[in-house]
Amino acid sequence: MCRSAHAWSQSFRYPELKIFGPCTRTGAFSMSQNNPGLFVRFVRGIWNTLNFTRHLVFNAIFLIVLILLVSAFFRATPILDTETALVLDPKGVIVEQYSTDASGRALANLTGDPVKEIQLRDLLRVIDSAAADARIDRIVLVPDQMMAGISTMREIGQAFDRFRETGKDIVVVSEGMGQGQYYLSAHADEILLDPDGAVLLEGFASYRSYYRDALDKLGVNVHLIKVGEYKSAAEPYILNHASDASKEASLFWMGGIWNEVVDEIASMRELDAEAISDDIAHLDILVPKYRGDLAKLALDTGLVDKLATRSQARELLIAMGKPDEEGDSFRQVHWSQYLALQIGEALPDARPQVGVVVAQGEIVQGEQAQGMVGAKTAVRLLREAREDDEIKAVVLRVDSPGGDAYASEIIRREVQLIRDAGKPVVVSMGDVAASGGYWISMDADEIWAQPTTITGSIGIYGLFVTIPEALAKIGITTDGIGTTPLAGAFDIRMPLNPQVETIITSVIQKGYRDFISKVAAARGKSEEQINEVARGRVWSGSQAKERGLVDKLGGLHEAIAAAAAQAELGQDFGTRYIEPQLSAWERIALSMSDSEAAVSIGRWAGLASLPSMVLGNAELERNIALLRNLGGNRYGVVAHCFCTLD
């Protein structure tokens, strides 16, 4: 007996699912001319089947999302006992703010390949909270996969010093460190190095690739107009080597920062700075003497305290503190769990606030996502801080080599408006605050920099590319007529018009005069005095302070305290970062993607096979970014410093 299609469809509660025709002796359906609507019903049935499948799939996805949300919400938070060690092992680049949005970070977490960025503010919050937490008695630092600029490492080191002032200790466990990681580790009470590890101190260098010959072969003509003999950012496009002025200036500021680093290491490790420098200069003699045993060399020269494998270090830490519940390691909490605990326990802060606005990356015009300083974006955030009655003072945290001169000026004007509104502005310089980065800083009430900050580079230039020779190599010529001598003069297919070069040179010179006059007014000096320390020359933070370009030496912690003091807030104030708020979806996505279940499902679904961004040579990326940011630039006027430490 043939059961009707309607009966089957009722059993699934989808009455419209009538995919079978009337029963016949053969149990088949007919599409004869006697039944003209049967074909239509057949097609409709196929569609309903697909529709049913679609509902089923989306309901399944919704169920998975709901499970992840619930698991994330009820995810167990660590219960801390006394004598717990905080394990600090950041893996990735320490940044002022993430360079990707929340959705991108959530997707990366789901693939099992999280974005390798850690916000400096999160590490500082964890360390300072742990200092006041009676349950935390020490920090165990594993610095091997940390990457950061020297000034950022110094900022974290200062937080370590505050932690140690409470009577708690810091132990480093490492399998090998570069000089930045060791510079941070020197703040610890004890350094344990793997017997097969090494501490590599080598000094600083600044080497760049030069493209003049390559551009000549391609027929590309680069026209550089600059003010300041030390303004060397665009030299690689017109020279085959670094200029003498560039080498002179670079060696001076790099030498200043290197001396700061060596002196601090020597002070913290109770070593002789000259001995450290001498050992580095004679590694070719010392390493063979130790038969290539770099760990033993580090131990004998006092850079580390003990040689210990990871298991030996674990036993030492158990002896220092308490074993965990299983008894196979020391009692500990991971820094990311501890951070989540601090965020979860935070209450709404009704106290007066110091607002922090971050300016990290190249300065360009328009709106930009985090990782770049878009003039419109920065102005909007600064305006928000100015108009918010709860914000009583503003700290502008600058980590930027500069970029577009006009964009820098737009941001500077907004800083001035905050001061005009009666709110103090304090600038805190990070690793780099040079050229345009200094431009946006100069009008603050106070400028704070680390001794190791790279700053100055007060100068501007214009860079123009023409390609008539390149086109001629492939048989292309350009010809035509204009209504005036300047019509079409900026067409890169034609040689640079001498009239245009004269005009642009005048514009660049005016830009430089404006730059130094604004700095002179902001710093209370004459234009002649500023010109002496400008001309595109780069300085370390300490050198800049000696020359009146910086007010005080210190980090973000000190700058925030200074802003609060200027606003007469006393000690009872809060700190709030002014940045775009996460949407509800972004908060949910980030929360869920942090769970182990979400990562497992992401891998099962094949998300880990999504192509990741392939990063090229860092120097090449910076050069390309410099050229790319000329797009939309007013007359190609740039206030940019190509000043980094390698």
N, C-alpha and C positions, 0 to 999 in steps of 0.2 A: 504494500500500500504506500502510495506517495504522500508524504507529509507536505502540507501547503507551505509556500514561502512565507506567508503571513505568520504561521505558527513559529517558524524559525526566527523571524524578525522580532516577534513579541518576546521570545526568550532572551534576546539581547537588549530589549527595550528600545529598539530603533525601528518603529513601524514602517518607516519609509524605505527600509532595506529590503526591497522585493526584487531580488536578482534572479529568481526562478520564474518561468512561465507556467501556464496551466499544465497539469499532469496529463500525460498521454500514455498509451499502452507501453511505449518504449521508454517512458520517463524522460523523453527529450522535449525541448521546446521548439516551437515552429515559428518561422518568420514568413509565413505564406501571406499571399495577398488578402486572405480572409481575416488576417489579424494585423492591420496596418499600424497599430500603436505599440506593438510588441518591441520593435527595434528601439523606439524612443525610451520605453521602460528599461530596456537592457542597458542603454548608454547611461541613463539616469542611475541605474543600480551600480554601474562601475564608478561613477562619480561619488555616489554616497559611500561606497566602500573606501575610496581614497579619503573622503572627508572624515569618516570614522577613524581611519588610521592616523590622520593628522591630529584629531582630538586626542587620540590615545597617546601619541608621542609627546604632545605639548603637556598633557596631564602628567605624564611620567617625569618630564623635565621639571614641571612645577613642584612635584612631590620631592624630587631630589633637592631642589633649591630650598624647599621648606625644611627638609631634614638637616641640610647644611646650616641653615639659619638658626634652627633650634639648637643644634650641636654647638655652634659658635657662641650662642647666647649663654648656654649652660656649660660652656667649656670650663673645666676645673682650673681655678687659679691656685697658684702655689700657696701653701700654708707654711709660713716661715717660722722656724724655731730660732732660738738664740744660737750664737756662734755659727752663723751661716756665712759662707763665702759667696761674694758676688762674682760670677765668672763673666769677664768682659773680653769677648773675642770677635770684634766686628770684622766682617768679611766684605770688603769692598772699599769704595771711595767715600771719605767723609766730606759731606757737602753742607752748605748753608740751608739749602732746600732741595727737594727732589726735582730732578729735571724731567720727570714724566708725570702725567696726571694720575689720579687715583685709579681710574679704570684700567690704565695700562699696567700699573703696578699689580692690580688684582689679577689680571690675565697672566702676568709673568709669574705670580705666585702659584696659580693653578697649573702652569706648565711644569712646575717643579724647578724653575730657573728664575728665582726672584731677582728683581733689579738690584744690582750690587752697589747700592748707595745707602749711606746711613747719615741721618741728619745730625749735625754737630750738637744742636740744641737738645736732642734726645740723649746723647751720651752725657752731656753736662748735667741734665736733669737727673739721670740715673746716679751719677757719681755724687752730686750734692745731696740727693735724697738719701743715699746710702750712708753718707757721713752723719746724718742726723738720726738714722735708724738704729736703735739699740740691738736689733736682731742681726745686723750685718757687722761682722768684726774684721773683715779683710776683703780686699779685691784681688782676684787672680786674673792677671792680664795675659792674654795670648795675642801678641801683636802681629803675628807672622803674615796675616792677610789684610792688614790695615794699609790703606793708601791715603795719603793726605799731604798737603803742603806743610812746610816747616812751621809756619805761624799757626796753622790749625793744630798741629801736634803740640805746639807750645800752649795753646789754649786748653787742651785736654790735660796737659801736664800741670797747669796751674790749678785745675780742678782736683787733680791728684794731691797737690800740695795742701789744698784746703781739707781734703779727706784725711790726710796724715796728721794734720794739726789737731784732730780730735783724738789722737792716740791710737788710731787704727793703722794697720799696715797693708802694704801692697807687695805682692809676689808676682814676678814675671816668669812664665813658663814658655820657652821658645825653642823651636827647631832651627832657627836662623833668622837674622834680622839685617835689613838694610839700615842706612844711617838715619832715616826719618823715624823708623820704628824704634831704633835704639835710642834716639834723642828723647822719645817719649818714655821708654823703659828706664832711662836713667833716673826718673823721678821715683822709682820704686825702692822699697827697703831691701829687696833681695832679687837677684836675677839668676834664674836657672836655665842653662843652655844645654841642649842635647849634645852628647859627646861627638856626634858627627855634624854638628851645626857650625855656624860661623857668624861673626859680627863684621859687616863690611862697611868701613868708614873710608870714603874716597875723596870727599870734597865736592864742590859744586862746579858745574860747567854750563856753558851756553854755546852750543854749536848749531848752526842752521845750514840749510841747503840754499844754494844760490843758483838763479835760473837765467842769468843774462845770456850766456852762450846758447842755451836751449831756445830762448825766445828769439834770438837773432836768427837761428837756423829756421825757425818757423815763420820768420818774417813779422813777428809781433813787436810793435814799438810801444814801450812803456815810458810815459812822461811823468816824472816826479817833481813836484813843486813843494818845497818844505821850508819851514822856518825853525832854525835851531840845528846847529851842527851835530848835536848828539841824537837827533830824532832819527832813529835807525830802523824803525819798524818795516819800512818798505824797501830797504836797501837790497834785499835779494832779487828784486825785479830789475835793478839797474846796474848791479855790480856782480863780480864773480867771487868776491871775498868781502869779509867784514872790513869796514873802514877803520882807520886808526882811532878816530874819535869814539867809535862804537866799542872797540876793544878796551880803550882807556876807561870809559865810563862803566862798562860791564864788570871789568876786573875790580873796580873800586867798590861798587855796591855788593857784588858777590863776595868779595873779600871781607867786607864788613859783616855780612850775615854769617859767613863761615866762622869768623872769629867769635861772634856771639854764641854760635852753637858749640864750638869747642870749649869756650870758657864755661858755659853752663854745664856741659857734660863733666868737665874737670871739677867744677865746684860740687856738683851733686854726687859724684863718685869719689871725691877726695883724691883726685889725681892731679898731675901737673899738665897744664895745657900744652906747654912746649913739648913735653914727652909724647903726648898723643899725636901732635903734628909730626914729630920726628919719626914715630913708628910708622905713620901712614906713608911718609916720604921714603922709607926704607923697607917697605914690605917685600921687595924683591930679594932682600937679604934675610929678613926675619922668617918668611914662610919656608924657604928651604932649610933654614936652621931648625925649624920645628917639623921638618920632614912632611910639610903639607898639612899638618894638624892645626887647622884654624881655630878649633874650639879650645885646644890647649893654649894656643897663643892668646886668645881672648881672656882666658882664665889667668894666665901669668901676668898679663899687662893690666889686670884689675878691671877690665870692662865687664866681667861677670863674676858672680860669687861662687857658683858651683856648676859642675857638669852633671846632668841627670837626664836619664831617659824619661819618657812620658810616664811610665809606670813607677819609676823611682820618685818622680816629682809628685805623683799621686800619693804615695806613701808618706812623703814629707808633709804634704798638706793635711793628711789625716792626723798626723802627729801634732801639727800646729793647732788644729781645730777639733772637730768631731766627725766621726764616720757617719755616712748616710744610713738610711733604714736598712739597706741591703748589706751594708758593711764592707762594700767593695770599693768605695770612693769616699771623698770628703763631703760633708754637708754643704750643699750649694744651691744657688738659684741662678739661672741664666739671665743675662742683662735684659733680653727682650721680654721675658716673662715679668721681670721686676718693673720694667717700664710700663707694661700693660697694667700691672697692679697699681702703679702710681697714677696712671690716667683714670683707672676705674674708681679710685678712692678720692679723686679730686672733686671738690665741691665748687659750685658757682662762686666766683670771686667778686664781691661787691666793693672791694677796696679801690682807691684810685689806681689807675694803670699807667705804666710806661709802655707805649706802643713800639714795636720793633718792625721796621720795614726792611726787607732784604733786597739788595740789588746785586745779583750774582750773574756774571756772564758778560758777553758782548753787549754794548749799548747800541740800540738801533731804534729807528722810528716806528711808530704805530703800536699795535697790540702784539704782545708776545707771551707765549707760555713760559712757565718756570724754566730756568736754565739760560734764559736770555733776559736782558733788561730792555723791554719795550717802553719807549717814552710815555705813551698813553697809559699803559698798564701801571707803570711806576707812579705817574701823576695821580691816577685814580686812587691808588692805595694811600699815597701821602695825603690826598685830599680827605679821604675817609678818616685818617688819623687826626687831621686838623678839625674836622667837623664833629667828631665824636667827643661829647662832653666828658665821658669817663676817662679819656686819654688826656693825661696832664703833661706829658713830655714824650718826645719821640727820639728813638735811636735808629739811625740809618746805618744798617750793616752793609758795608761795601766790600765786595770781592769781585772786582772787575778791572780788566786792562783798558777799558774805554771802548771807543768805537766812533759813532757818528757825533760830530761836534754839535750840531743843532739839537739833536735829541738830548745830549748832555745838558745843554743850556736850558731846555724846557724843564728838565727835572730840577736843575738848580733853582729856577724861579719858584717852583712849588715848595722847595725847602725854605726859601725866603718868606713865602706866604705863611708858612707855619709859624715862623718866628714873629712875623708881623701880627699874627693872631694871639701872641702872648705865650706861646708854648715853646719851651726850650728844645733845641735839636742838638743831639750829640751824635757825631759820626764815629763808628767803630770799624776800623779797617781790618780786613782779614788777611789772606795771603797776598793779594794784589789789590791796590787801589791807585792806579796810575793813569796819567793822561786824562781821558774822559772820566775815569774813576775818581781822579782827584777833582776834576771840574765839578762833579755833582756833590762833592764833599766840602768844598772850600767855604761855603757860607754858613756852616754849622756854628753853634755857640762854642763848641769844643770839638777837637779832632783827636781821637785816640788811635794809636797804632801799636802793634807789637814791634819790638826792636828788629824783628826779622821780616816785617812787612815790606813788600816791594811797592814803592810809591814815587811821586814826583812825575817825571816825563811830561813836564809842562811845555807843550809844543804841538803844532798841528802840521798837516801836510795834505796835499791833493795828489791823487794818483789817477792817471788817465791812460787808456789803452787804445791804440789805433792799429788797424790791420790791413792797410792797402797793399803792403808787400806780401803778406800772407795770401791775400786773394789773387795777386798777380802770379804767384807760383802755380796756381791752378787755372790760370787763364781768365780770371774775372777782373774787370776794371769798373770804375765808377765814374760817371759823368752826369752833368745836368746844369741847371741854372737856378739862381735864387734871386729874390727881389732886393736883398741887401747883402753886403759882404759877410754878415754873420748868419744868414739863413742857412741852415743845414750844417753849421760849423762844428756841431758836436757829433756828427755822424762818424762812427768809428771806422767806416770804410774809406775815409779820406784822411790825409795827413792833418796833424793838428795845426789849425790856423794860427799864425803868429799873433794876430789880434786877440784871439781867444786866450792864448797863453799869457799875454800881457794882462788881460782882464782877470783871469783866474789868479795869477800871481798877486795882483793887488788885493783880491778878495782873501787869499790865504794870509797875506801880511796883516790885513785888518783883523782877521780872526785871531792871529797871535797877539796883536796889540790888545784886543778885547780880553783875551785870556789872561794876560799878565796884569792888566789893569783891574780886572775883577778879583784876581788873587791878591793884588796889592791892597785893594779896598777891604777885602775880607780879613786879611791878616794884619792890617794896620801897618803896612810898610810902603815904601815908595816903589814905583814901577822899576826904577833902576836896580833896587835891591832884589826884587823878584826876578828880574831878567838875569841877574848873576847866577841864580840857582835854578833857572828854568832852562831855556834853549834845548828842551827835549831830554834833559839829563835825568837819569833814574837814580833814586836814593833808597837806602834801607830805612826802616822806620827810625832807627837811632840817628842816622845821618840827617833825615828830614827834620827831626826835632831840633837838632843842633842848628839847622838853617831856618828855623821858624815856620816850617810848613806844617808841622804837627805840634799839638799842645802838650800831650801827655802820652806816656808809654804804658800800655796795659791792654787787657783783652775785653771781650764782650761783657763779662761779669762786672768789670770796673766801669765800663762805659754806661751800663744800665744804672749802676749806683750813682754815677755822676749826673745823669739825666734826672734821676729822682731827687738828688740834692738840689739841682738848679730849680726844680719845680717845688722845692720845699715840702717834699712828701714824707720826710723822716725815714724810718725803717719799715713803716707799715704800708706797703704798696705791692701791687701785682705786676706781672709782665705778660703782655699779650702780643702775639705775632699778628700783624695785619696782612692778611692774604686771602685770596678767594676761598669762600667757604665750600666745603664738600657738600654735594647734594646727598639726599637720603639714599639714592641708589649707590653712590660711590662709597658711602660709609658702610652699607650692607655688603657690597662687593668686597671691600677690603677686609671686613670682619670675617666673612665666610672664607675668603681665599687663604686666610692665615691658618685655617684648621687643617690637620693632617688628613682628614677625610676628604676635604675638598681637593687637596693636592693629589691624593690617590685617584679620585674620580677624574680629575683633569688628565692624569697620565693614561688612565684606562680609555678615555675618550680620544686619545691621540693628540691632545693639545701640545704635548712636549715636542711633537714633530713639526710645529709651526716654525717657519724660518725666523731666526733671530737676526737682529741688526748686526752687520759685520762692520766693525770699526777699523779704519785704516790707521796709517801712521799719524800720530797725534800732531806732529808739526805740520804735516801736509793738510790735515783737517783745519788747523788754525789759519793757515795761509788761504785756503779756499774760503773759509768763513769771512776773512778780512775782505777778499774780493767780492764775495756775495753781498756783503753788507753795504757795498758802494751803491747798490741798486736803490734808486729813489733818493739818493743822497743829494743835498743841496750843493751843487758845484763840486762834488767829490771831496768835501772838506772833512778830514778825519782827525780825531784826537785819540790815537790808539797806541798802546805800548806792547811790543812783542817781547815781554820780559818775563821769563819763567826760569825756574831752576831745574836742571837735569841731574 
